[in-house]
Amino acid sequence: MMARTHIAFAALMMVACSVGILQRMPQVHEVALAGAAGLLPDLDHPKSTFGRIVPYISIPIAKIFGHRGFTHSLLMVAVIIWLLLTYREEQKIPILPLVIGYLSHIIGDLLTPSGVPLLWPVRKKFSLNLFKADGWMEHLIYRGCWMGVGYFVWVALQRPGHELLHPAQVAIQQWLWQALSHSMIILVQWVRIMA
């Protein structure tokens, strides 16, 4: 996945977890933090967004572990959770957005052909191979993630403007049903002609 898609996916995961599981709207800083954490696993790539910011961290990690190595594993997620819980009281670190953002990156890369070594130090990479990075499907996912964030915000705000949108929604549904019915009639006629 590309950096912007990782940010969008992490933001969607943060909003979805907050609204869907915690039953609350996330704070803006939580969504932003999750989006930033969605880029952290790529610290193992010196040309990544964070890699260019902190090359003195990124270059050694890349030399030792390579790209999509240790930083893309469940072991690293466990290390991050342990570190955050250990230092939480002293620093008042918001754990949930960081973990959700980090984990969303690993899930996102799991969907691409390159995959991720979930069980590192075992080098086997797991991949669902659903789409190529920076392909048309990823561009669609990127837009879908931001639409999803908008939807969850709309639901969390108790669907403002729903009364105004309802007539348009009904009209669109009726039009779609009519179009579907018409298409079925044409399909049946076409099958009869071909038979």
Phi and psi in degrees as GROMACS dihedral restraints (atoms count N, CA, C in turn):
[ dihedral_restraints ]
;  ai    aj    ak    al  type     phi  dphi    fc
    3     4     5     6     1   -83.1    20    10
    4     5     6     7     1   161.7    20    10
    6     7     8     9     1   -57.2    20    10
    7     8     9    10     1   -44.9    20    10
    9    10    11    12     1   -64.8    20    10
   10    11    12    13     1   -33.4    20    10
   12    13    14    15     1   -72.3    20    10
   13    14    15    16     1   -36.9    20    10
   15    16    17    18     1   -60.9    20    10
   16    17    18    19     1   -41.4    20    10
   18    19    20    21     1   -64.2    20    10
   19    20    21    22     1   -47.2    20    10
   21    22    23    24     1   -63.4    20    10
   22    23    24    25     1   -42.4    20    10
   24    25    26    27     1   -65.8    20    10
   25    26    27    28     1   -41.6    20    10
   27    28    29    30     1   -64.3    20    10
   28    29    30    31     1   -41.2    20    10
   30    31    32    33     1   -62.2    20    10
   31    32    33    34     1   -44.1    20    10
   33    34    35    36     1   -61.7    20    10
   34    35    36    37     1   -44.2    20    10
   36    37    38    39     1   -62.2    20    10
   37    38    39    40     1   -39.8    20    10
   39    40    41    42     1   -65.4    20    10
   40    41    42    43     1   -47.3    20    10
   42    43    44    45     1   -65.8    20    10
   43    44    45    46     1   -42.8    20    10
   45    46    47    48     1   -63.0    20    10
   46    47    48    49     1   -42.8    20    10
   48    49    50    51     1   -66.4    20    10
   49    50    51    52     1   -41.5    20    10
   51    52    53    54     1   -65.0    20    10
   52    53    54    55     1   -50.4    20    10
   54    55    56    57     1   -74.0    20    10
   55    56    57    58     1   -45.8    20    10
   57    58    59    60     1   -76.9    20    10
   58    59    60    61     1   -36.4    20    10
   60    61    62    63     1  -103.9    20    10
   61    62    63    64     1   -50.2    20    10
   63    64    65    66     1   -82.9    20    10
   64    65    66    67     1   -10.8    20    10
   66    67    68    69     1    58.8    20    10
   67    68    69    70     1    41.3    20    10
   69    70    71    72     1  -149.3    20    10
   70    71    72    73     1   156.6    20    10
   72    73    74    75     1   -81.0    20    10
   73    74    75    76     1   132.0    20    10
   75    76    77    78     1   -71.4    20    10
   76    77    78    79     1   155.1    20    10
   78    79    80    81     1   -74.8    20    10
   79    80    81    82     1   153.9    20    10
   81    82    83    84     1   -58.9    20    10
   82    83    84    85     1   -39.8    20    10
   84    85    86    87     1   -66.5    20    10
   85    86    87    88     1   -28.5    20    10
   87    88    89    90     1   -68.8    20    10
   88    89    90    91     1   -42.2    20    10
   90    91    92    93     1   -65.7    20    10
   91    92    93    94     1   -42.2    20    10
   93    94    95    96     1   -64.8    20    10
   94    95    96    97     1   -41.3    20    10
   96    97    98    99     1   -66.0    20    10
   97    98    99   100     1   -40.9    20    10
   99   100   101   102     1   -62.9    20    10
  100   101   102   103     1   -42.0    20    10
  102   103   104   105     1   -60.6    20    10
  103   104   105   106     1   -43.4    20    10
  105   106   107   108     1   -66.3    20    10
  106   107   108   109     1   -41.9    20    10
  108   109   110   111     1   -65.3    20    10
  109   110   111   112     1   -23.7    20    10
  111   112   113   114     1   -65.7    20    10
  112   113   114   115     1   -12.2    20    10
  114   115   116   117     1  -101.1    20    10
  115   116   117   118     1   -12.4    20    10
  117   118   119   120     1   -59.6    20    10
  118   119   120   121     1   -41.0    20    10
  120   121   122   123     1   -58.2    20    10
  121   122   123   124     1   -24.3    20    10
  123   124   125   126     1   -80.9    20    10
  124   125   126   127     1    12.5    20    10
  126   127   128   129     1   -60.4    20    10
  127   128   129   130     1   -18.3    20    10
  129   130   131   132     1   -81.4    20    10
  130   131   132   133     1    10.0    20    10
  132   133   134   135     1  -128.8    20    10
  133   134   135   136     1   108.9    20    10
  135   136   137   138     1   -58.2    20    10
  136   137   138   139     1   -21.8    20    10
  138   139   140   141     1   -96.1    20    10
  139   140   141   142     1     4.6    20    10
  141   142   143   144     1   -74.5    20    10
  142   143   144   145     1   173.2    20    10
  144   145   146   147     1   -56.5    20    10
  145   146   147   148     1   -54.9    20    10
  147   148   149   150     1   -72.6    20    10
  148   149   150   151     1   -31.3    20    10
  150   151   152   153     1   -59.8    20    10
  151   152   153   154     1   -36.9    20    10
  153   154   155   156     1   -73.4    20    10
  154   155   156   157     1   -28.3    20    10
  156   157   158   159     1   -75.0    20    10
  157   158   159   160     1   -41.8    20    10
  159   160   161   162     1  -125.5    20    10
  160   161   162   163     1    68.0    20    10
  162   163   164   165     1   -62.7    20    10
  163   164   165   166     1   -27.5    20    10
  165   166   167   168     1   -67.7    20    10
  166   167   168   169     1   -16.0    20    10
  168   169   170   171     1   -99.0    20    10
  169   170   171   172     1   -43.6    20    10
  171   172   173   174     1   -65.7    20    10
  172   173   174   175     1   -44.2    20    10
  174   175   176   177     1   -63.7    20    10
  175   176   177   178     1   -47.1    20    10
  177   178   179   180     1   -62.9    20    10
  178   179   180   181     1   -39.8    20    10
  180   181   182   183     1   -63.1    20    10
  181   182   183   184     1   -42.6    20    10
  183   184   185   186     1   -63.1    20    10
  184   185   186   187     1   -39.5    20    10
  186   187   188   189     1   -69.9    20    10
  187   188   189   190     1   -36.7    20    10
  189   190   191   192     1   -79.2    20    10
  190   191   192   193     1   -47.8    20    10
  192   193   194   195     1  -108.6    20    10
  193   194   195   196     1   -19.6    20    10
  195   196   197   198     1    77.9    20    10
  196   197   198   199     1   171.2    20    10
  198   199   200   201     1   -77.7    20    10
  199   200   201   202     1   142.8    20    10
  201   202   203   204     1    54.7    20    10
  202   203   204   205     1    50.9    20    10
  204   205   206   207     1  -111.8    20    10
  205   206   207   208     1  -123.4    20    10
  207   208   209   210     1   -54.3    20    10
  208   209   210   211     1   -39.9    20    10
  210   211   212   213     1   -68.4    20    10
  211   212   213   214     1   -12.9    20    10
  213   214   215   216     1  -107.7    20    10
  214   215   216   217     1    28.5    20    10
  216   217   218   219     1  -115.9    20    10
  217   218   219   220     1   162.1    20    10
  219   220   221   222     1   -68.2    20    10
  220   221   222   223     1   -28.0    20    10
  222   223   224   225     1   -62.5    20    10
  223   224   225   226     1   -41.9    20    10
  225   226   227   228     1   -64.9    20    10
  226   227   228   229     1   -38.2    20    10
  228   229   230   231     1   -60.4    20    10
  229   230   231   232     1   -43.9    20    10
  231   232   233   234     1   -62.8    20    10
  232   233   234   235     1   -40.5    20    10
  234   235   236   237     1   -63.0    20    10
  235   236   237   238     1   -43.3    20    10
  237   238   239   240     1   -63.8    20    10
  238   239   240   241     1   -45.2    20    10
  240   241   242   243     1   -60.5    20    10
  241   242   243   244     1   -44.0    20    10
  243   244   245   246     1   -61.4    20    10
  244   245   246   247     1   -45.9    20    10
  246   247   248   249     1   -62.7    20    10
  247   248   249   250     1   -43.3    20    10
  249   250   251   252     1   -65.1    20    10
  250   251   252   253     1   -41.7    20    10
  252   253   254   255     1   -68.5    20    10
  253   254   255   256     1   -35.0    20    10
  255   256   257   258     1   -66.3    20    10
  256   257   258   259     1   -41.2    20    10
  258   259   260   261     1  -105.3    20    10
  259   260   261   262     1    10.4    20    10
  261   262   263   264     1   -63.7    20    10
  262   263   264   265     1   -46.7    20    10
  264   265   266   267     1   -61.6    20    10
  265   266   267   268     1   -39.9    20    10
  267   268   269   270     1   -71.2    20    10
  268   269   270   271     1   -40.1    20    10
  270   271   272   273     1  -104.8    20    10
  271   272   273   274     1   -10.6    20    10
  273   274   275   276     1    55.0    20    10
  274   275   276   277     1    52.4    20    10
  276   277   278   279     1   -83.8    20    10
  277   278   279   280     1   129.5    20    10
  279   280   281   282     1   -75.6    20    10
  280   281   282   283     1   105.7    20    10
  282   283   284   285     1   -70.8    20    10
  283   284   285   286     1   -47.9    20    10
  285   286   287   288     1   -55.7    20    10
  286   287   288   289     1   -50.4    20    10
  288   289   290   291     1   -61.8    20    10
  289   290   291   292     1   -37.0    20    10
  291   292   293   294     1   -67.2    20    10
  292   293   294   295     1   -44.3    20    10
  294   295   296   297     1   -69.3    20    10
  295   296   297   298     1   -43.9    20    10
  297   298   299   300     1   -61.9    20    10
  298   299   300   301     1   -45.4    20    10
  300   301   302   303     1   -61.4    20    10
  301   302   303   304     1   -46.6    20    10
  303   304   305   306     1   -63.1    20    10
  304   305   306   307     1   -47.8    20    10
  306   307   308   309     1   -64.7    20    10
  307   308   309   310     1   -35.4    20    10
  309   310   311   312     1   -62.5    20    10
  310   311   312   313     1   -34.3    20    10
  312   313   314   315     1   -63.1    20    10
  313   314   315   316     1   -45.6    20    10
  315   316   317   318     1   -64.1    20    10
  316   317   318   319     1   -42.1    20    10
  318   319   320   321     1   -62.5    20    10
  319   320   321   322     1   -43.7    20    10
  321   322   323   324     1   -59.9    20    10
  322   323   324   325     1   -45.2    20    10
  324   325   326   327     1   -71.3    20    10
  325   326   327   328     1   -24.9    20    10
  327   328   329   330     1   -64.4    20    10
  328   329   330   331     1   -26.3    20    10
  330   331   332   333     1   -79.2    20    10
  331   332   333   334     1   -13.5    20    10
  333   334   335   336     1   -94.7    20    10
  334   335   336   337     1   163.4    20    10
  336   337   338   339     1   -60.3    20    10
  337   338   339   340     1   -30.8    20    10
  339   340   341   342     1   -67.2    20    10
  340   341   342   343     1   -32.6    20    10
  342   343   344   345     1    69.0    20    10
  343   344   345   346     1  -174.7    20    10
  345   346   347   348     1  -140.8    20    10
  346   347   348   349     1   149.1    20    10
  348   349   350   351     1   -84.9    20    10
  349   350   351   352     1    75.3    20    10
  351   352   353   354     1   -52.9    20    10
  352   353   354   355     1   -37.5    20    10
  354   355   356   357     1  -102.3    20    10
  355   356   357   358     1    28.8    20    10
  357   358   359   360     1   -48.7    20    10
  358   359   360   361     1   136.8    20    10
  360   361   362   363     1   -82.1    20    10
  361   362   363   364     1    -1.9    20    10
  363   364   365   366     1   -66.0    20    10
  364   365   366   367     1   127.3    20    10
  366   367   368   369     1   -81.2    20    10
  367   368   369   370     1    -8.1    20    10
  369   370   371   372     1   -59.8    20    10
  370   371   372   373     1   130.2    20    10
  372   373   374   375     1   -98.7    20    10
  373   374   375   376     1   136.4    20    10
  375   376   377   378     1  -101.0    20    10
  376   377   378   379     1   136.4    20    10
  378   379   380   381     1  -148.0    20    10
  379   380   381   382     1   136.2    20    10
  381   382   383   384     1   -91.4    20    10
  382   383   384   385     1   -12.4    20    10
  384   385   386   387     1    50.4    20    10
  385   386   387   388     1    49.4    20    10
  387   388   389   390     1   -87.9    20    10
  388   389   390   391     1   -29.9    20    10
  390   391   392   393     1  -160.9    20    10
  391   392   393   394     1   157.5    20    10
  393   394   395   396     1   -87.1    20    10
  394   395   396   397     1   145.8    20    10
  396   397   398   399     1   -60.7    20    10
  397   398   399   400     1   135.7    20    10
  399   400   401   402     1    65.1    20    10
  400   401   402   403     1    19.0    20    10
  402   403   404   405     1   -89.5    20    10
  403   404   405   406     1  -178.5    20    10
  405   406   407   408     1   -62.1    20    10
  406   407   408   409     1   -34.7    20    10
  408   409   410   411     1   -66.7    20    10
  409   410   411   412     1   -39.7    20    10
  411   412   413   414     1   -65.3    20    10
  412   413   414   415     1   -38.4    20    10
  414   415   416   417     1   -62.6    20    10
  415   416   417   418     1   -37.8    20    10
  417   418   419   420     1   -66.6    20    10
  418   419   420   421     1   -42.6    20    10
  420   421   422   423     1   -62.9    20    10
  421   422   423   424     1   -42.0    20    10
  423   424   425   426     1   -56.2    20    10
  424   425   426   427     1   -49.5    20    10
  426   427   428   429     1   -67.3    20    10
  427   428   429   430     1   -39.0    20    10
  429   430   431   432     1   -62.8    20    10
  430   431   432   433     1   -37.0    20    10
  432   433   434   435     1   -62.3    20    10
  433   434   435   436     1   -45.8    20    10
  435   436   437   438     1   -68.5    20    10
  436   437   438   439     1   -33.1    20    10
  438   439   440   441     1   -65.6    20    10
  439   440   441   442     1   -38.8    20    10
  441   442   443   444     1   -63.7    20    10
  442   443   444   445     1   -41.8    20    10
  444   445   446   447     1   -60.3    20    10
  445   446   447   448     1   -45.2    20    10
  447   448   449   450     1   -60.6    20    10
  448   449   450   451     1   -40.5    20    10
  450   451   452   453     1   -63.6    20    10
  451   452   453   454     1   -46.5    20    10
  453   454   455   456     1   -64.2    20    10
  454   455   456   457     1   -38.1    20    10
  456   457   458   459     1   -63.4    20    10
  457   458   459   460     1   -43.0    20    10
  459   460   461   462     1   -61.2    20    10
  460   461   462   463     1   -44.1    20    10
  462   463   464   465     1   -65.7    20    10
  463   464   465   466     1   -44.6    20    10
  465   466   467   468     1   -63.3    20    10
  466   467   468   469     1   -31.0    20    10
  468   469   470   471     1   -87.1    20    10
  469   470   471   472     1    17.7    20    10
  471   472   473   474     1    60.5    20    10
  472   473   474   475     1    43.2    20    10
  474   475   476   477     1    49.1    20    10
  475   476   477   478     1    62.7    20    10
  477   478   479   480     1   -62.3    20    10
  478   479   480   481     1   141.1    20    10
  480   481   482   483     1    79.5    20    10
  481   482   483   484     1     6.5    20    10
  483   484   485   486     1   -57.6    20    10
  484   485   486   487     1   -38.9    20    10
  486   487   488   489     1   -62.5    20    10
  487   488   489   490     1   -35.6    20    10
  489   490   491   492     1   -75.1    20    10
  490   491   492   493     1   -33.4    20    10
  492   493   494   495     1   -83.4    20    10
  493   494   495   496     1   -22.4    20    10
  495   496   497   498     1   -57.2    20    10
  496   497   498   499     1   -46.6    20    10
  498   499   500   501     1   -59.8    20    10
  499   500   501   502     1   -38.4    20    10
  501   502   503   504     1   -66.7    20    10
  502   503   504   505     1   -39.5    20    10
  504   505   506   507     1   -62.0    20    10
  505   506   507   508     1   -44.6    20    10
  507   508   509   510     1   -62.8    20    10
  508   509   510   511     1   -43.4    20    10
  510   511   512   513     1   -62.4    20    10
  511   512   513   514     1   -42.5    20    10
  513   514   515   516     1   -65.5    20    10
  514   515   516   517     1   -41.5    20    10
  516   517   518   519     1   -62.2    20    10
  517   518   519   520     1   -43.0    20    10
  519   520   521   522     1   -63.8    20    10
  520   521   522   523     1   -43.1    20    10
  522   523   524   525     1   -62.0    20    10
  523   524   525   526     1   -42.1    20    10
  525   526   527   528     1   -64.0    20    10
  526   527   528   529     1   -41.0    20    10
  528   529   530   531     1   -64.8    20    10
  529   530   531   532     1   -40.3    20    10
  531   532   533   534     1   -64.6    20    10
  532   533   534   535     1   -43.1    20    10
  534   535   536   537     1   -63.7    20    10
  535   536   537   538     1   -40.8    20    10
  537   538   539   540     1   -65.0    20    10
  538   539   540   541     1   -44.8    20    10
  540   541   542   543     1   -61.4    20    10
  541   542   543   544     1   -44.8    20    10
  543   544   545   546     1   -61.9    20    10
  544   545   546   547     1   -41.7    20    10
  546   547   548   549     1   -63.5    20    10
  547   548   549   550     1   -39.0    20    10
  549   550   551   552     1   -64.9    20    10
  550   551   552   553     1   -40.7    20    10
  552   553   554   555     1   -63.0    20    10
  553   554   555   556     1   -45.0    20    10
  555   556   557   558     1   -63.8    20    10
  556   557   558   559     1   -40.9    20    10
  558   559   560   561     1   -62.9    20    10
  559   560   561   562     1   -43.8    20    10
  561   562   563   564     1   -62.6    20    10
  562   563   564   565     1   -44.1    20    10
  564   565   566   567     1   -62.9    20    10
  565   566   567   568     1   -41.1    20    10
  567   568   569   570     1   -63.4    20    10
  568   569   570   571     1   -42.2    20    10
  570   571   572   573     1   -63.4    20    10
  571   572   573   574     1   -39.8    20    10
  573   574   575   576     1   -64.4    20    10
  574   575   576   577     1   -40.6    20    10
  576   577   578   579     1   -65.9    20    10
  577   578   579   580     1   -40.8    20    10
  579   580   581   582     1   -72.8    20    10
  580   581   582   583     1   -24.8    20    10
